[in-house]
Amino acid sequence: MRELVSIDALETLPDESSAEQAMDRERNLERLLLLVQRLKLMDRQIMLLYLEGEDAASIGEITGVSPGNVATKIHRIKQFLARRFHQGGAS
């Protein structure tokens, strides 16, 4: 026999689709992190600093790469990661 649940109680029950979306997001973030970890050392350092919110000038100071080159590298790394991610890389 099914248990009756009040309308008020329904609002506090976890939404299965939200839980599933959260799990999908977590899996995707793990895949992305694995792809980032497989980058060459300098590219990985640049990307991690970018993901931490650093701007090109700050990343350039830390890595010794010019800000313009940092911006170009970030753009290329993002394209590479997106391609690999959609091809099913790091799964």
LINTACOR-V281231 format. One record per residue. N is the residue number from 1. RES is the residue in one small letter. OMEGA is omega in whole degrees, -180 to 180 (NA if undefined). BURIAL is b if it has 16 or more other C-alpha atoms within 10 Angstrom, else e. D_LAST is the distance of its C-alpha to the last C-alpha in whole Angstrom. Layout:
<<N RES OMEGA BURIAL D_LAST> <N RES OMEGA BURIAL D_LAST>>
//
This chain:
<<1 m -178 e 41> <2 r 179 e 39> <3 e 178 e 40> <4 l -179 e 41> <5 v -180 e 40> <6 s 178 e 42> <7 i -180 e 41> <8 d -180 e 40> <9 a 179 e 38> <10 l -179 e 36> <11 e -178 e 35> <12 t 178 e 34> <13 l 179 e 31> <14 p 177 e 28> <15 d -176 e 27> <16 e -180 e 24> <17 s 177 e 23> <18 s 178 e 22> <19 a 179 e 21> <20 e 178 e 18> <21 q 178 e 18> <22 a 178 e 18> <23 m 177 e 15> <24 d 179 e 13> <25 r 179 e 14> <26 e 178 e 13> <27 r 180 e 9> <28 n 177 e 9> <29 l 178 e 11> <30 e 178 e 9> <31 r 180 b 6> <32 l 179 b 9> <33 l 177 e 11> <34 l 178 e 9> <35 l 179 b 9> <36 v -179 b 13> <37 q -179 b 13> <38 r 178 e 13> <39 l 172 e 15> <40 k -174 e 19> <41 l -177 e 21> <42 m 179 e 23> <43 d 179 b 21> <44 r 180 b 19> <45 q 179 b 22> <46 i -177 b 23> <47 m 180 b 20> <48 l 177 b 20> <49 l 177 b 24> <50 y -179 b 23> <51 l 176 e 21> <52 e 176 e 24> <53 g 179 e 26> <54 e 177 e 28> <55 d -175 e 30> <56 a -180 b 30> <57 a 179 b 33> <58 s 179 b 32> <59 i 178 b 29> <60 g 178 b 32> <61 e -178 e 34> <62 i -173 e 31> <63 t -177 e 30> <64 g 178 e 33> <65 v -180 b 31> <66 s -180 e 34> <67 p 178 b 33> <68 g 178 e 33> <69 n 177 e 30> <70 v -180 b 28> <71 a 178 b 28> <72 t 180 e 27> <73 k 180 b 24> <74 i 179 b 23> <75 h -178 e 23> <76 r 179 e 21> <77 i 179 b 19> <78 k 177 e 18> <79 q 179 e 18> <80 f -179 e 16> <81 l 179 b 13> <82 a 178 e 14> <83 r -179 e 13> <84 r -180 e 10> <85 f -177 b 9> <86 h 175 e 11> <87 q 179 e 10> <88 g 179 e 6> <89 g 177 e 5> <90 a 179 b 4> <91 s NA e 0>>
//
